[in-house]
Amino acid sequence: LADQLASPEKFAEAALGDRRPLNTTRQLVWCFSASLRSCSIPSDPAVAAAGGFNQQPAAVGFGVSSLLQARNPAGTVVAALLPKVITVLRSFHCAFPSDVTRPLVGPSGPTAEGLRPYILALHKTEMLALTSSLDKKDDTHSADTAFPAPPGVNPNQLAAGRLLIYNIRHHLYRCVGSALQVQDGALTSQNLVDMLKHGLIDCIQWVHPYHIEMQMREIWMPLFSPVGMSHAADQLKEHLAAAILPPLIAALVQALERYWQWLQLPDGHPAAGQDSALLWAMCTGTVMVSRTFVDFLTGLVVKGGVSK
């Protein structure tokens, strides 16, 4: 299935035509994500021993088994699964660039014109996530009517497509985050840093601020939390922190600075035009991801992040 969706063009064709491959992708990624989230190492030593978690990890990746302090039987699955998921995620980012300030242009260039009503708008689930309890009393930015279907486009088909794209994005982010939490089979991969840069960090500049926040919440904050690399040796923690954090923080700062500069213009960014919902979602998403970014940095500096 990953080979079928290995290019942005194939993703776009599936979104505008036969959506069965996308629905299958959504179901499989959700299944993998849910399974991996339940693969944490038990805290009870007896239960851990019974499950084979106390065995010495295999000498994979860096070739040094001592880089991990505990084996996870799911590690072999993660080692095989993660590269495929990252490949699909890169193609997804290229096909569905959600940065409304650069319409229909992603990391690999322009994407399909027919995707305009799908990717330059948010699904109502995302709109509700951006809406505070006070704002929900106001119908100005109703989640159901914020982004109506353009003339000639079936509203039901459009709504189903937006929901499908949202679910695939969310499940892909969550699947990557869950795979990294298995640690064995993920953290020791020699290609992990390159995969994360190629599939995620390099794509941040083409992502809506709300989707950046979603990515931080599902992937980066758990990975660099005090328990995100709890079974990794200091050598491995330091290597991953030094290799991932500088480009990640630089990409996040660049994206946030760009959005804040645009939002300080008298009428907001010209890409929003007269669409108040588009501008509202951009502004609210920028505030949300900025707050999450500060929490992320605070966790690294004050709580110690991976050093604890």
N, C-alpha and C positions, 0 to 999 in steps of 0.2 A: 504493500500500500504506500509506503514512503517513496518508493521508486515512481509510482504513478503520480505523485504530487511533488516531485523533485524540482519542478520549475514553476515560477510564478504564472506562466501562461497556462499550465495545466490546472492550477488553482483557480484562475479566473474562468477558464472554460467550465469547470465544475460548478462554480457559483452561478454562472449565467445559464447553464444548461442542465445536464443531469447531475443532481446534487447527491446522488447516492454515495459516491466516494467521500464527499465531505461529511455526510452523516455517519458513514462507517468510521471515518477518522475521529470524529467527535466521540463516538461510543468507545472506540478502542483506547483513545488517550485518556478519557475519563476512567475507564476500567484500570488501566495501568496506574494512573495517579492514585486512585482509591486503594489499590493493592499495595503500592509502595508506601503510602502513608501509614499503613498498619505493620510495616516491617521494621519498626524501631527495635533496638536491642532491649530485652527485658531487664528491669532493674533487679529482679530477684535472681541471685546467682544460680540457684537450683534450676529455675526455669530457663535461664540463659544456657546453662550446660546441657540441658535436655534438648534444646533446639540447635545445638552445635555452634552457639555464638562465642564460646570461650576458646575455640580452636585458633591456632595461629593463622593469620591471613595469608593468602597465597602471595608469592612474589610476582605481582603483576604491576603494570604501569611503570613506575620508577624502578622497579626491580628490587625494592627494599621492603621486605615484609614488615619490618619494625616501624614503618611509617604509620601503620594503623595498629591500635592496641586491642582490637577485637574483630572477629570475623563476622560477616553478615551473609547468611546463605543466599540472600537475594542479590548479592554483589555481582554474580555472573550474569543475572538477568539485566541489571542496570548497565553493566559494561557493554552488553550487546544492544540495549534499547536506546540509551542516551544519544549516541551519534545519529541515529535515525530520527529521533524526535527533534534534535537541533536542526537537522537538514530540513525537515518539514516546517519548523518554526522560521527559518531563514526565508524559505519560499513564501510562507504566509506573510511575513513582513514586507516582502517585495511586491506581492500581489495586492495587499490591502494596507497601503500607507495611510494611516489615520490622521496625519498632521494636516489640518485643514488649511494651513498657510502655504502649503506647497501641493496644490490639488493634483491628485493622480500621478504623483512622482514618488518613487520609493528608492531604496538603496541601489537597485539595479537599473533605474531609469523609469520611464513612463509605464503605467499599467493600463488595463483595458478601460476605455471610455465608458463602456456599459456599466462599470462598477461604481460610477459616480454617486448614484443615490444610495448605495450600500455603505460606502466607506467614508463619505463626507458628512455623516450623520451618526448619531448614537442611538442604540436601541433603548427602548423605554426602561429596561432594567438598569442600564448605565445612567440614564437620566435620573432615576430614582436614587441611585447610589450617590449622585452628586448633590441631591436635594436635601437640605436640612429640614428638620421637623417644622420650623417656622415657615420655610418656603413652601412646604407641602400644603399649607393652608391657602396658598395663592395659586390661582389657575393660570398665571401669566406664562409659565413654562411647563404646562401640562405634559407629562411624559407620553401621553397618548397622541398629542397633537403637535408636539414640538417640531417634528420633521415629517411633514406630510409627503405622500407619494407625488412625484412629478406627474404631469399630464401624460397619459398613455401607459403608465406603469400600474400594474395590478397591486393595490394596497396590501392585500393579504400575502401575496407572493413576496413583496418587498419586506414586510414585517417578518416573515419566516426567514428570509435570507439574512436580515440584520441580526436576528436572534441566533441563527446558526453561526455566523461569523463571530459574534460575541462569545458564544459558548466554546468554539474552537480555540479562540485566543486565550480565554480564561483557563480552559483545560490544559492547553499546551504549557502555559506559565506554571500552573500548579503541578503538572507532571514533571517538569524540569526541577522545580523546587523540591518535590518529593523524592526524586531520584538522587539529588545531591544530599538529602538527609540520610539516605542509606549509607553514605560515606564509602563503604567498601565497594569497589567497582566503579565509583564515580570520582572521588577525590584523588585516587591514585592513577587516574588515566593520564598518560603523557600528553594527550591532545585536549585535555579539559579546558585549559586557558584559551587555546585557539578556538575551540568550539564556542565557548561563551562569548568571546569577542566577535566572532563571525556571525553568530545567530542572534545575539542580543545587544551587546554594547554598541557595535557599529550601526545598529538599526535604530538606536534611541532617537536620533535626529529626525526620524520620519514617523514618529509615534505621537498620538494625541497625549496631552499631559495626564489625562485620567488613566490612559493605558500604561504610561510610565509608572504611575502610582501603583497600579495593579501589579506590574512587573516587580517593583521594589518590595511590595508586600508579600508576594508569593515566592520570590526567588532570593533577592539580595539580603533582605533583613533576616530571614531564617538562616541563611548560609553564614552570615557574619555576626550572628548573635552569640552570646557566651557559650551556648550549647550546640551551635551549628556544626562545629568540627570537634566535638567532645571526644571522639575516639581516634583523632589524628595526633601524631607526634608533633612536637613543636616545630621540627624541621619542615614538615609538610604545611603546617599552618602559616608559617612565615613565608614559605615559597608562594602559596596561593594568595595570601594577602598582598605581597609585594607585586605579584604579577597581575592581579585583577583589580585591586582598589584604585590605583592611579588612573588607568584609562576609564574605569567606571565612573569615578567621581568627576573626572574632567568632562565626560560626555553628559552627565547629569547637570553639571554647572552650566555648560554651554547651552543645553536645551532650555533650562530655566531662565537664564539671562535673556535668551532670544524671545521667549514668550513674555517675560515681564517688560521688556523694551517695547514690544508691540502693543501690549495692553495699556501702556502709558500714553499712547497716541490719543488725540482728542476724541476720535470716533472708533477706537479700537483698531484692530488690523483690517486693512481693506478687503482681505479675503472673506471676511464675514459679510460684507455688503450690508444689506438691510435686514439680514437674518439675525434677529435678536437672540434666538435660541442658540444659534451657532456661537455667537460671541459670549453668551452667558455660560455655555458649557466649556468654552476655552478658558474663560476667566476663573470659573469655579474649579475646574480641573487643575489649573496652575496653582491656585491657592492650596488645594488639597495635596498635590505632589510636593510643593514647597515645604509644607508642614511635615510630611513623611520624610523628606530628605533631611530636615533638621533633626528629627528623631533618629534617623539612621546615623548621622554624624555624632550625635550625642551618645548613642550606644557604643560607638567605636572609641570615643575619647574618654567619656566618663566611666562607662561600665567595663571598658577594656575589650569589648568585642571578642575577637578570636584569641586574645591573649589570656583570657580567663579559662 
